[in-house]
């Protein structure tokens, strides 16, 4: 008999947690072996129990699910992490994936889809809720259209052609080593204060680097800068 997939559920709402447990335990190939209702206890329990998959809510007390997942995987890299949330924002999805999540599932998921997600991440695959995939593709599509428009302007505007070509080929050529470090930490989901702590600089210094990064990438905000950097291969998850 094939060994069951061991699952841990991290959810602060007791009724929701009980519902997910019942949904998962109803399948012959998986079993809930642990539960937690906040981010801090989730880290301790997951590292102790070592389940195959942790189904993690993002909105947790004390520390959120993204940070809890990051800490767990630092201590237990073999863990497969499935984020469960009602949030569809692309910034959160990228942050979740950067923390090591292999799947991102909406809370109103059907029983069949949740179990499919658990099996997928347990087997080493990536699983995205179709709605989430649509949000990400829309973000990337918008970025591609903007990038294409910029490329057309490069051809017409001879006075800026050299600078524009650098952006088209690889904006990383214009970014300093420190700016690349900040950008890498940004796509990993770190906030300004966390980046400052990681690089041992002040938060004002990080904000200054971030401003120059967005200017050089022609990005209007942090999320767009992360998307452009990933799309152009400047950094990777």
Backbone as numpy.savetxt, mean C-alpha at the origin, in Angstrom:
# Nx Ny Nz CAx CAy CAz Cx Cy Cz
-4.88 -35.53 3.80 -5.72 -34.32 3.80 -4.85 -33.07 3.80
-5.17 -32.13 2.95 -4.41 -30.89 2.85 -4.55 -30.07 4.12
-3.44 -29.51 4.61 -3.47 -28.71 5.82 -4.28 -27.43 5.59
-5.06 -27.07 6.57 -5.91 -25.88 6.44 -5.06 -24.60 6.48
-5.57 -23.57 5.78 -4.96 -22.25 5.82 -5.29 -21.63 7.18
-4.29 -21.29 7.96 -4.54 -20.67 9.27 -4.67 -19.16 9.09
-5.72 -18.61 9.66 -6.07 -17.20 9.45 -6.19 -16.48 10.79
-5.69 -15.26 10.84 -5.89 -14.39 12.00 -6.72 -13.19 11.54
-7.71 -12.79 12.33 -8.56 -11.65 12.01 -8.27 -10.51 12.97
-7.99 -9.33 12.41 -7.75 -8.13 13.23 -8.82 -7.10 12.87
-9.75 -6.90 13.79 -10.91 -6.02 13.56 -11.40 -5.53 14.92
-11.58 -4.20 15.07 -11.96 -3.66 16.38 -13.46 -3.78 16.67
-14.28 -3.99 15.65 -15.71 -4.17 15.86 -16.01 -5.66 16.10
-16.47 -5.98 17.30 -16.64 -7.38 17.68 -17.61 -8.14 16.78
-18.76 -7.53 16.46 -19.74 -8.23 15.63 -19.19 -8.49 14.23
-18.47 -7.50 13.70 -17.86 -7.67 12.37 -16.82 -8.79 12.42
-16.01 -8.79 13.47 -14.98 -9.81 13.62 -15.60 -11.20 13.71
-16.68 -11.31 14.49 -17.36 -12.59 14.64 -17.94 -13.07 13.31
-18.46 -12.10 12.54 -19.02 -12.45 11.23 -17.97 -12.98 10.28
-16.81 -12.32 10.23 -15.74 -12.78 9.36 -15.21 -14.14 9.81
-15.14 -14.36 11.12 -14.68 -15.64 11.64 -15.61 -16.77 11.19
-16.93 -16.52 11.31 -17.90 -17.53 10.90 -17.80 -17.81 9.41
-17.61 -16.75 8.61 -17.49 -16.90 7.16 -16.29 -17.76 6.79
-15.17 -17.51 7.45 -13.93 -18.23 7.12 -13.97 -19.67 7.64
-14.42 -19.84 8.89 -14.46 -21.19 9.49 -15.44 -22.11 8.78
-16.36 -21.54 8.02 -17.35 -22.34 7.30 -16.74 -23.07 6.11
-15.47 -22.72 5.78 -14.78 -23.36 4.66 -13.88 -24.50 5.16
-13.93 -25.63 4.52 -13.16 -26.79 4.99 -11.65 -26.64 4.85
-11.20 -25.68 4.03 -9.76 -25.56 3.79 -9.11 -24.41 4.56
-9.84 -23.76 5.47 -9.25 -22.67 6.25 -9.86 -22.60 7.64
-9.09 -22.02 8.57 -9.55 -21.95 9.95 -8.97 -20.71 10.62
-9.81 -20.00 11.39 -9.35 -18.85 12.16 -8.66 -19.36 13.42
-7.39 -18.98 13.59 -6.61 -19.48 14.72 -6.30 -18.39 15.74
-6.58 -17.12 15.39 -6.30 -16.03 16.32 -7.11 -14.80 15.94
-7.33 -13.93 16.93 -8.06 -12.69 16.71 -7.41 -11.57 17.51
-7.60 -10.33 17.06 -7.13 -9.15 17.79 -8.06 -8.00 17.47
-8.17 -7.03 18.41 -9.07 -5.90 18.19 -8.35 -4.57 18.14
-7.01 -4.57 18.12 -6.26 -3.32 17.95 -4.91 -3.64 17.32
-4.25 -2.59 16.81 -3.00 -2.79 16.08 -1.85 -3.30 16.93
-1.75 -2.81 18.16 -0.63 -3.20 19.02 -0.69 -4.68 19.39
-1.86 -5.13 19.84 -1.98 -6.54 20.20 -1.87 -7.43 18.97
-2.28 -6.92 17.80 -2.18 -7.70 16.57 -0.74 -8.09 16.28
0.19 -7.15 16.49 1.61 -7.44 16.23 2.10 -8.56 17.14
1.81 -8.44 18.42 2.27 -9.43 19.40 1.67 -10.81 19.12
0.36 -10.84 18.86 -0.31 -12.13 18.66 0.13 -12.79 17.35
0.22 -12.00 16.29 0.60 -12.56 14.99 1.99 -13.18 15.02
2.92 -12.49 15.65 4.29 -13.01 15.71 4.35 -14.26 16.58
3.49 -14.33 17.60 3.46 -15.50 18.48 2.78 -16.70 17.83
1.61 -16.46 17.22 0.82 -17.55 16.63 1.33 -17.96 15.25
1.83 -16.99 14.48 2.35 -17.20 13.13 1.34 -17.87 12.19
0.22 -17.20 11.94 -0.77 -17.74 11.00 -0.26 -17.61 9.56
-0.93 -18.29 8.65 -0.57 -18.16 7.24 -0.99 -16.80 6.69
-2.18 -16.35 7.08 -2.74 -15.09 6.55 -3.31 -14.27 7.70
-3.04 -12.96 7.69 -3.69 -12.04 8.61 -4.65 -11.17 7.81
-5.93 -11.21 8.18 -6.94 -10.33 7.57 -7.02 -9.11 8.49
-6.55 -7.96 7.99 -6.31 -6.79 8.83 -7.17 -5.60 8.42
-7.95 -5.08 9.38 -8.67 -3.83 9.15 -7.66 -2.68 9.20
-7.86 -1.64 8.40 -6.94 -0.50 8.42 -7.23 0.42 9.61
-8.51 0.69 9.87 -8.87 1.62 10.93 -8.91 0.97 12.29
-7.73 0.86 12.93 -7.62 0.19 14.23 -7.20 1.16 15.32
-7.53 0.87 16.58 -7.05 1.71 17.70 -5.55 1.57 17.90
-4.95 2.58 18.54 -3.54 2.63 18.92 -2.61 2.80 17.71
-2.49 1.80 16.88 -1.77 1.96 15.62 -2.64 1.39 14.51
-2.62 2.02 13.34 -3.51 1.57 12.28 -3.01 0.26 11.66
-3.87 -0.31 10.81 -3.56 -1.60 10.23 -2.35 -1.59 9.32
-2.11 -0.47 8.65 -0.95 -0.38 7.75 0.35 -0.45 8.56
0.42 0.32 9.65 1.62 0.29 10.48 1.76 -1.05 11.19
0.64 -1.60 11.67 0.68 -2.90 12.33 1.18 -3.98 11.36
0.67 -3.94 10.13 1.12 -4.90 9.13 2.60 -4.78 8.83
3.07 -3.53 8.75 4.50 -3.30 8.48 5.35 -3.88 9.60
4.93 -3.67 10.84 5.70 -4.18 11.99 5.69 -5.70 12.03
4.54 -6.28 11.75 4.44 -7.74 11.77 5.38 -8.36 10.74
5.37 -7.81 9.54 6.18 -8.40 8.48 7.67 -8.17 8.67
8.04 -7.13 9.44 9.44 -6.96 9.79 9.90 -8.09 10.70
9.01 -8.54 11.58 9.33 -9.61 12.53 9.04 -10.99 11.97
8.09 -11.05 11.03 7.63 -12.33 10.49 7.39 -12.17 8.98
8.47 -12.11 8.19 8.37 -11.82 6.75 7.53 -12.81 5.96
7.40 -14.04 6.46 6.65 -15.07 5.71 5.15 -14.83 5.73
4.70 -13.98 6.62 3.27 -13.72 6.76 2.66 -13.16 5.48
1.44 -13.59 5.16 0.68 -13.02 4.04 -0.39 -12.10 4.63
-0.42 -10.86 4.16 -1.28 -9.83 4.74 -2.40 -9.44 3.77
-3.64 -9.51 4.25 -4.81 -9.11 3.45 -5.50 -7.96 4.17
-5.47 -6.77 3.57 -6.11 -5.60 4.16 -7.61 -5.60 3.89
-8.37 -5.30 4.93 -9.82 -5.29 4.83 -10.33 -3.94 5.31
-11.01 -3.19 4.44 -11.38 -1.83 4.80 -12.53 -1.32 3.94
-13.08 -0.19 4.33 -14.12 0.46 3.53 -13.54 1.59 2.69
-12.23 1.84 2.82 -11.59 2.95 2.12 -11.12 2.54 0.72
-11.36 3.42 -0.26 -10.99 3.11 -1.64 -9.90 4.05 -2.18
-9.42 5.00 -1.35 -8.46 5.98 -1.83 -7.17 5.31 -2.31
-6.69 5.76 -3.47 -5.50 5.14 -4.05 -4.29 5.30 -3.14
-4.21 6.42 -2.39 -3.08 6.63 -1.51 -3.02 5.55 -0.43
-4.18 5.19 0.11 -4.23 4.14 1.13 -3.86 2.78 0.55
-4.32 2.54 -0.67 -4.01 1.25 -1.31 -2.51 1.11 -1.51
-1.87 2.17 -2.02 -0.42 2.11 -2.22 0.31 1.96 -0.89
-0.17 2.66 0.14 0.46 2.55 1.46 0.32 1.13 2.00
-0.85 0.54 1.80 -1.08 -0.83 2.26 -0.15 -1.81 1.55
-0.04 -1.67 0.24 0.82 -2.56 -0.51 2.29 -2.36 -0.13
2.66 -1.10 0.14 4.03 -0.82 0.55 4.35 -1.42 1.91
3.33 -1.59 2.74 3.54 -2.19 4.06 3.73 -3.71 3.97
3.47 -4.26 2.79 3.66 -5.69 2.59 2.38 -6.45 2.32
1.25 -5.74 2.24 -0.03 -6.42 1.99 -0.03 -7.05 0.60
-0.58 -8.27 0.51 -0.70 -8.96 -0.78 -2.11 -8.86 -1.34
-3.01 -8.30 -0.53 -4.39 -8.17 -0.99 -5.08 -6.99 -0.33
-6.11 -6.47 -0.99 -6.85 -5.32 -0.49 -8.31 -5.57 -0.80
-9.12 -5.71 0.25 -10.50 -6.15 0.10 -11.45 -5.20 0.82
-12.58 -4.87 0.22 -13.57 -4.01 0.85 -14.38 -4.79 1.87
-14.84 -4.09 2.93 -15.52 -4.75 4.04 -16.87 -5.35 3.64
-17.50 -4.81 2.61 -18.80 -5.35 2.21 -18.65 -6.52 1.23
-17.47 -7.14 1.27 -17.17 -8.25 0.38 -18.11 -9.42 0.64
-18.37 -10.20 -0.41 -19.19 -11.40 -0.25 -18.35 -12.51 0.39
-19.03 -13.50 0.93 -18.33 -14.63 1.55 -17.39 -15.30 0.53
-17.91 -15.54 -0.66 -17.14 -16.22 -1.69 -15.89 -15.42 -2.05
-16.05 -14.10 -2.19 -14.92 -13.27 -2.60 -13.87 -13.17 -1.49
-14.31 -13.06 -0.23 -13.36 -12.98 0.88 -12.52 -14.25 0.94
-13.17 -15.40 0.81 -12.45 -16.67 0.88 -11.51 -16.84 -0.31
-11.93 -16.34 -1.46 -11.05 -16.38 -2.64 -9.82 -15.52 -2.40
-10.01 -14.36 -1.76 -8.89 -13.47 -1.45 -7.92 -14.13 -0.49
-8.45 -14.79 0.55 -7.59 -15.48 1.52 -6.78 -16.57 0.83
-7.42 -17.36 0.00 -6.71 -18.44 -0.71 -5.64 -17.87 -1.64
-5.96 -16.78 -2.30 -5.02 -16.17 -3.26 -3.76 -15.70 -2.55
-3.90 -14.92 -1.49 -2.72 -14.39 -0.82 -1.95 -15.51 -0.10
-2.69 -16.51 0.40 -2.03 -17.64 1.05 -1.14 -18.39 0.04
-1.58 -18.40 -1.22 -0.81 -19.08 -2.26 0.27 -18.21 -2.89
0.44 -16.98 -2.38 1.50 -16.11 -2.88 1.07 -15.17 -3.99
-0.22 -15.16 -4.32 -0.71 -14.27 -5.37 -1.13 -12.92 -4.78
-1.32 -11.95 -5.65 -1.84 -10.64 -5.26 -3.33 -10.61 -5.56
-4.12 -10.07 -4.65 -5.57 -10.02 -4.83 -6.08 -8.63 -4.54
-6.79 -8.04 -5.51 -7.39 -6.73 -5.35 -8.88 -6.82 -5.60
-9.66 -6.23 -4.70 -11.10 -6.12 -4.94 -11.31 -5.41 -6.28
-12.22 -5.88 -7.13 -12.45 -5.26 -8.43 -12.68 -3.75 -8.36
-13.40 -3.28 -7.32 -13.61 -1.83 -7.18 -12.30 -1.11 -6.93
-11.44 -1.70 -6.11 -10.15 -1.11 -5.81 -9.27 -1.10 -7.06
-9.29 -2.19 -7.79 -8.53 -2.25 -9.03 -8.97 -1.14 -9.98
-10.29 -0.91 -10.02 -10.81 0.16 -10.87 -10.30 1.53 -10.46
-10.23 1.77 -9.14 -9.71 3.04 -8.63 -8.25 3.22 -9.02
-7.45 2.17 -8.87 -6.03 2.25 -9.19 -5.81 2.47 -10.69
-6.54 1.72 -11.50 -6.39 1.88 -12.94 -6.82 3.27 -13.39
-7.86 3.82 -12.75 -8.31 5.17 -13.08 -7.22 6.18 -12.75
-6.56 5.99 -11.60 -5.48 6.89 -11.20 -4.31 6.80 -12.17
-3.95 5.56 -12.53 -2.85 5.37 -13.46 -3.19 5.89 -14.85
-4.45 5.70 -15.26 -4.88 6.17 -16.57 -4.81 7.69 -16.64
-5.23 8.35 -15.56 -5.16 9.81 -15.52 -3.72 10.27 -15.60
-2.84 9.54 -14.92 -1.43 9.89 -14.93 -0.83 9.68 -16.31
-1.22 8.58 -16.98 -0.72 8.31 -18.33 -1.16 9.40 -19.30
-2.43 9.83 -19.19 -2.94 10.89 -20.06 -2.19 12.19 -19.83
-1.92 12.51 -18.57 -1.19 13.73 -18.26 0.23 13.64 -18.81
0.83 12.48 -18.63 2.20 12.27 -19.11 2.27 12.38 -20.63
1.26 11.81 -21.31 1.21 11.89 -22.77 1.06 13.33 -23.24
0.19 14.09 -22.56 -0.01 15.49 -22.92 1.28 16.28 -22.75
2.01 16.00 -21.69 3.28 16.69 -21.45 4.29 16.37 -22.55
4.27 15.10 -22.99 5.20 14.69 -24.04 4.91 15.42 -25.35
3.62 15.66 -25.64 3.24 16.39 -26.85 3.69 17.83 -26.77
3.59 18.41 -25.58 4.03 19.79 -25.39 5.53 19.90 -25.59
6.27 18.86 -25.19 7.72 18.85 -25.35 8.11 19.02 -26.82
7.37 18.33 -27.68 7.68 18.37 -29.11 7.44 19.76 -29.69
6.35 20.42 -29.23 5.97 21.73 -29.76 6.84 22.84 -29.20
7.12 22.77 -27.91 7.82 23.85 -27.23 9.32 23.61 -27.26
10.00 24.14 -28.31 11.41 23.88 -28.50 12.27 24.48 -27.38
11.83 25.55 -26.81 12.64 26.21 -25.79 12.75 25.36 -24.52
11.78 24.46 -24.32 11.81 23.60 -23.14 12.06 22.14 -23.49
12.40 21.91 -24.75 12.49 20.53 -25.23 13.52 19.72 -24.46
14.69 20.28 -24.19 15.73 19.52 -23.50 15.29 19.11 -22.11
14.72 20.06 -21.37 14.26 19.77 -20.00 13.11 18.78 -20.00
12.18 18.98 -20.94 11.04 18.08 -21.03 11.47 16.66 -21.36
12.49 16.55 -22.24 12.95 15.22 -22.64 13.53 14.47 -21.44
14.19 15.19 -20.56 14.73 14.56 -19.36 13.61 13.99 -18.51
12.52 14.74 -18.41 11.39 14.25 -17.64 10.79 13.02 -18.28
10.73 13.03 -19.63 10.12 11.92 -20.34 10.94 10.64 -20.19
12.29 10.81 -20.31 13.15 9.65 -20.24 13.28 9.14 -18.82
13.41 10.05 -17.87 13.56 9.62 -16.49 13.83 10.76 -15.55
12.81 11.25 -14.84 12.97 12.37 -13.93 13.97 12.07 -12.82
14.31 10.78 -12.62 15.25 10.45 -11.56 16.61 11.10 -11.82
16.93 11.43 -13.11 18.18 12.10 -13.42 18.26 13.46 -12.76
17.11 14.09 -12.52 17.08 15.42 -11.95 16.97 15.40 -10.44
16.65 14.25 -9.86 16.47 14.16 -8.42 17.80 13.85 -7.73
18.02 14.53 -6.62 19.24 14.26 -5.86 19.12 12.91 -5.17
20.24 12.43 -4.64 20.24 11.15 -3.94 19.30 11.21 -2.73
19.31 12.32 -2.02 18.44 12.47 -0.85 16.97 12.52 -1.25
16.68 13.20 -2.37 15.30 13.28 -2.85 14.79 11.90 -3.27
15.66 11.09 -3.85 15.28 9.72 -4.20 14.99 8.90 -2.96
15.76 9.13 -1.88 15.51 8.42 -0.62 14.16 8.80 -0.04
13.86 10.11 -0.09 12.57 10.59 0.42 11.43 10.01 -0.42
11.62 9.98 -1.73 10.59 9.47 -2.63 10.35 7.98 -2.39
11.40 7.22 -2.15 11.26 5.78 -1.88 10.46 5.56 -0.60
10.74 6.34 0.42 10.02 6.21 1.69 8.57 6.65 1.53
8.34 7.64 0.65 6.97 8.10 0.39 6.12 6.98 -0.19
6.62 6.25 -1.20 5.83 5.18 -1.81 5.70 3.97 -0.89
6.52 3.93 0.16 6.39 2.86 1.15 5.33 3.20 2.19
4.71 4.37 2.04 3.60 4.74 2.91 3.97 5.55 4.14
5.23 6.00 4.24 5.64 6.75 5.42 5.17 8.20 5.33
4.79 8.76 6.47 4.39 10.15 6.55 5.65 11.02 6.73
5.46 12.36 6.63 6.61 13.27 6.71 7.40 13.09 7.99
6.70 12.98 9.13 7.42 12.85 10.40 8.17 11.52 10.48
7.61 10.46 9.86 8.27 9.17 9.86 9.49 9.17 8.94
9.37 9.89 7.81 10.51 10.02 6.89 11.63 10.79 7.58
11.26 11.85 8.30 12.25 12.65 9.03 13.00 11.79 10.05
12.25 10.95 10.75 12.86 10.07 11.75 13.77 9.04 11.10
13.32 8.49 9.98 14.09 7.46 9.27 15.41 8.03 8.75
15.39 9.27 8.24 16.58 9.87 7.64 17.38 10.74 8.61
16.85 10.86 9.86 17.53 11.66 10.90 17.67 13.12 10.48
16.58 13.67 9.95 16.53 15.09 9.57 15.28 15.70 10.19
15.14 17.02 10.07 13.96 17.67 10.60 12.79 17.51 9.64
11.58 17.68 10.17 10.39 17.55 9.32 10.34 18.67 8.29
10.90 19.87 8.64 10.95 20.96 7.67 11.85 20.62 6.49
12.92 19.88 6.78 13.81 19.44 5.71 13.09 18.47 4.78
12.31 17.56 5.36 11.53 16.61 4.55 10.52 17.36 3.69
9.84 18.34 4.27 8.85 19.12 3.51 9.52 19.85 2.35
10.72 20.35 2.59 11.47 21.04 1.53 11.82 20.07 0.41
12.30 18.87 0.79 12.61 17.85 -0.23 11.34 17.47 -1.00
10.23 17.31 -0.27 8.97 16.90 -0.90 8.50 17.95 -1.91
8.67 19.22 -1.55 8.26 20.30 -2.44 9.07 20.27 -3.73
10.39 20.03 -3.60 11.25 19.97 -4.80 10.92 18.74 -5.65
10.62 17.63 -4.97 10.26 16.41 -5.70 9.01 16.63 -6.54
7.97 17.21 -5.92 6.72 17.46 -6.64 6.92 18.44 -7.79
7.80 19.43 -7.57 8.09 20.40 -8.63 8.81 19.74 -9.80
9.80 18.91 -9.51 10.57 18.25 -10.56 9.74 17.22 -11.33
8.79 16.58 -10.64 7.95 15.58 -11.29 6.66 16.18 -11.86
6.49 17.50 -11.65 5.27 18.19 -12.08 4.04 17.54 -11.45
4.17 17.20 -10.18 3.08 16.56 -9.44 2.39 17.59 -8.55
1.09 17.46 -8.42 0.32 18.43 -7.63 0.25 18.05 -6.16
0.49 16.77 -5.81 0.45 16.36 -4.41 1.30 15.11 -4.21
1.36 14.64 -2.96 2.19 13.49 -2.61 1.75 12.22 -3.34
0.43 12.03 -3.41 -0.09 10.83 -4.05 0.29 10.78 -5.52
0.15 11.91 -6.21 0.49 11.96 -7.63 1.99 11.75 -7.82
2.81 12.30 -6.92 4.25 12.10 -7.01 4.60 10.62 -6.89
3.93 9.92 -5.94 4.18 8.49 -5.77 3.76 7.71 -7.01
2.58 8.03 -7.56 2.09 7.35 -8.76 3.04 7.56 -9.94
3.50 8.80 -10.13 4.39 9.10 -11.25 5.72 8.38 -11.09
6.22 8.35 -9.87 7.50 7.69 -9.62 7.41 6.19 -9.90
6.31 5.57 -9.48 6.11 4.15 -9.74 5.89 3.89 -11.23
5.08 4.74 -11.87 4.75 4.57 -13.29 6.01 4.68 -14.15
6.93 5.59 -13.79 8.11 5.82 -14.60 9.31 4.98 -14.16
9.12 4.17 -13.13 10.18 3.28 -12.70 11.30 3.95 -11.93
11.04 5.15 -11.37 12.06 5.85 -10.59 12.33 5.11 -9.29
11.24 4.64 -8.66 11.33 3.83 -7.44 10.39 2.64 -7.62
10.43 1.72 -6.68 9.55 0.55 -6.74 9.03 0.23 -5.36
7.92 -0.53 -5.32 7.34 -0.94 -4.04 8.21 -2.02 -3.40
